[in-house]
Amino acid sequence: MSTTTKVEVPAGTWSLDPVHSSVTFEIDYLGGAFRGEFREVAAQLAVEETGARLTGVAQVASVDVKDENLSAHLQGPDFFDAEREPELRFSAEGIALDGETVTVDGEITIKGVTRPVAVTGTVVPPITGMRGEERVGLRVSAAVDRTQFGVDWNATLPGGGQALSNEVRIAAELYFVKE
């Protein structure tokens, strides 16, 4: 028989620790998976007695994949269009904790289009860091249909089918320090 420990996140404003955090994405491509990461991200977690708010932003120009040419293509109009829409945004007011499980109903903005997104994951319980600072983490993921955000580039394969899936899986490991 297992027991669930309820995680309590202390009230206050929590700022992202960018050194220990990451925002990654993965999409099925040519029978495999294509992965990338946004290197420049910022986020804030505001916890009050009545609820919690999570906001975040990723800089499109910081997209990192294993090929410079692909990075440039992702920043162009076929994908994120960094010149016109330099940021991806996320915000959520409704964050629900059940034990260590977190459920977030939020909104994500990609290429200037905002849509609802359901995010699930776990809470890394609060700890005191080596310098006495309070820390907490969220490990969350979501899936979105990229075509709903105007990211609809694709290529038809010689044998039929498309090179890219429409579903993009997003994962974030977000570690916060209390202000």
N, C-alpha and C positions, 0 to 999 in steps of 0.2 A: 504494500500500500504506500503510495507516494503522497507527500504533502506539498502544498504550494505555499511558498512564502510570499506575502504581499510586500511589494517594494514601495517604499515611501520616498518620494523625491522632495526634499525640503523646498519650501517656498523661496522665491527669489529669482534673479535674472542670472542665466547661465550663458556664457560665451563659448563659442567653438574653440577647441584646441586643434588648429589646422595641421599640426605636425603629426598627430595621432589619428586623424580622421580621413575618410576617403569617400568619394562618390564615384561609383563605377556604373557602366552599362554593358549589356551584352545582347547581341541580336544574332539569330541564325543566319548564316551566310554560306552559300555554296556547300551545303551539307555539313558544315561545322559551325563554330561559334566565333563571332568577331567581338572583341572586347576593347573597351577604352576606359579612360578615367579623366575626370576634370580635376586638374591640379590646384586651381585657385577657387576655393569655396569659402563661404562665410555662413554662419548660422547663429541663431539665438533661441534659447528655450526660456520662456517666462512662465514660472509656476506660481500660481496664486491659490488661495483656499478654494476658490470657486471653479478652478480649472487651469488648463495650461495652453500655451500658444507656442507653436514652433514655426520659425521662418528661416528660409535659407536662399542662397543665391550661388550660382556657379558661373564663372566667366567662360564663355564659349571659346575665346582665344586660348584658353588653357587646356583644351581637349588634347589628350595624349594617347596616341595609338602607336603601334610598332613601325609605322612608315610615315615619313614626313609628307609625302604626296597625299596619302589618305587623310592626314590631319588637315592639310590645306583644303581638300575636297569637303571634309566635314564642316569646315568653317564657311564654305561658300554657299551660294543660294540654293543648291540642290538639297542641302541638309539644314544646318542651323542658321545660316546667313548672318554670321557674326558682325558684318558691317552695319546691318540694319537692326539686328536684335542681339546685342552683345552679351546678354545674360539669360540664363534659365532661372526661373524662380519657383519657390514652393512656399506655401503658407497653410497653416491649419490651426483652427481654434479648438476642435474637439479631439482631445487625446484621452483615450481610455486605457487604464491599467487594470489588468486582471492577473494577479500574481506577478510574474516577471514578463508576461505577454503585454505588448502594447499594440493598440489599434488606433490608427489615425485616419480620419476623413479630412482630406485637404484638397488643395488646388495646386496644380502644376502649370506653369507657363513655359511653353516651348515655342520659339519662333513667333512670339507675340500672341499666341493663342492660349487661352486659359481654359482648363477642363478639370472636372473633379477627378480625384485619384484616391483609391483606398490603399493604405500603407499598413503593413503588419510587421511585427518583429518582436524583439526582446529588449528589456531594459538591463543595462549593466548597473547593478546596485551602487548607490553612492558609497564612495570611499574617501579617505583623507590621503592626499598625496604626500610626497616626500618633503614638501615645503609647507605642509599644514593646510594646503588649499583643498576645498571640497570639490570632488569630481563625480560625474555621472555619465553614463553612455547610453546610446540607442543604436541598436543594430536592426535596420529596417530594410524592407524591399517592397517593390511594387512592379506592376507591368502596365505598359501603356501601348496603345495602337498609334504608332508614329504618324500614320496618314491622317489622323484626326487633328494633327497640329500642322498640317501642310508640309510634312517631311515625307514626300511621296516618290522620291527618285527610286528607280529600280531598273533592272536590265533583264530582258528575256533571255533565257539560256537556249543554246542551240537545240537541245533535246526537249525543250518545253519547260515551263515553270519559270519562276522568278529567282533572281540571285539573292534577294533579301526577304526575310520575313517581315511582316508588319508589326509583330509584337517585339517590344524592347523591354528587357528586364533591367530594372534599376536597383542598385543596392547601395546603401549608405551605412557606414560605420561612423557615428558621430559621437565624439567625446567632448564633454563640456566641463568648464571650470566656473564655479560660482563667482560672480563679480563681487 
